[in-house]
Amino acid sequence: MQRTFLKVLAIALLMSLSAYGQSLGDVARENRANAAANASGPAPTVITNKDLPKDPNADPSASDEQPPVAAPGGKKASHPAADQHTAQQQRVAEQWRKQIVAQQDKIAELQARIDQINASLHPADRSAQFEGPSSRYQAQQSQHVAEMQIQLDGQKRKLSEMQEEARRAGMHTTVYDP
């Protein structure tokens, strides 16, 4: 009785396995159909062997394929991934440019402050015989100007490093030297 039961169980198990056995191609088609039905955005472009030319060295004018569609403005339409890459490059270039311009603004502001303090310390009508500071306040301001000059030199060095990094990153001259 036990043997019969095992035989029936084995046959039922084998039959159920053969009924569910799908080929890999069937599973792929089913997944592709499900993905197409569930897609919420634009469908990705799939390039198959059918889309590729038979002879890659052949003259493109001799083929019977359609030429690329021209976009408005006379430029050829490009691949969406290339457009996305170009947009990303533009965002990166804009970030570099903003950082460099901000650094240049810091330098200009610091230089203006130094010039203003120097102008207050050394008026134009003062005679040349008095070279040193005449009061404790002027001595402090001179020390402050010297510290600011060191800070200005550091900011200039930082700017040149930023410009060199942008150049190494492949940015255009208009980005790292606006």
Contacts in CASP RR format, 6 or more apart in sequence:
PFRMAT RR
TARGET T0000
AUTHOR 0000-0000-0000
METHOD contacts of the structure
MODEL  1
MQRTFLKVLAIALLMSLSAYGQSLGDVARENRANAAANASGPAPTVITNK
DLPKDPNADPSASDEQPPVAAPGGKKASHPAADQHTAQQQRVAEQWRKQI
VAQQDKIAELQARIDQINASLHPADRSAQFEGPSSRYQAQQSQHVAEMQI
QLDGQKRKLSEMQEEARRAGMHTTVYDP
22 30 0 8 1.000
36 43 0 8 1.000
42 80 0 8 1.000
45 79 0 8 1.000
45 80 0 8 1.000
53 63 0 8 1.000
53 65 0 8 1.000
68 76 0 8 1.000
68 77 0 8 1.000
69 76 0 8 1.000
69 77 0 8 1.000
70 76 0 8 1.000
70 77 0 8 1.000
71 77 0 8 1.000
71 78 0 8 1.000
92 169 0 8 1.000
92 171 0 8 1.000
93 171 0 8 1.000
93 172 0 8 1.000
93 175 0 8 1.000
96 162 0 8 1.000
96 166 0 8 1.000
96 169 0 8 1.000
96 171 0 8 1.000
96 175 0 8 1.000
96 176 0 8 1.000
97 174 0 8 1.000
97 175 0 8 1.000
97 176 0 8 1.000
97 178 0 8 1.000
99 162 0 8 1.000
100 159 0 8 1.000
100 162 0 8 1.000
100 163 0 8 1.000
100 166 0 8 1.000
100 175 0 8 1.000
100 176 0 8 1.000
100 178 0 8 1.000
101 178 0 8 1.000
103 155 0 8 1.000
103 158 0 8 1.000
103 159 0 8 1.000
103 162 0 8 1.000
104 159 0 8 1.000
104 178 0 8 1.000
106 155 0 8 1.000
107 152 0 8 1.000
107 155 0 8 1.000
107 156 0 8 1.000
107 159 0 8 1.000
110 148 0 8 1.000
110 151 0 8 1.000
110 152 0 8 1.000
110 155 0 8 1.000
111 152 0 8 1.000
113 148 0 8 1.000
114 145 0 8 1.000
114 148 0 8 1.000
114 149 0 8 1.000
114 152 0 8 1.000
117 141 0 8 1.000
117 144 0 8 1.000
117 145 0 8 1.000
117 148 0 8 1.000
118 145 0 8 1.000
120 141 0 8 1.000
121 133 0 8 1.000
121 138 0 8 1.000
121 141 0 8 1.000
121 142 0 8 1.000
121 145 0 8 1.000
132 138 0 8 1.000
133 139 0 8 1.000
133 141 0 8 1.000
133 142 0 8 1.000
162 176 0 8 1.000
163 176 0 8 1.000
163 177 0 8 1.000
164 176 0 8 1.000
166 175 0 8 1.000
166 176 0 8 1.000
167 176 0 8 1.000
END
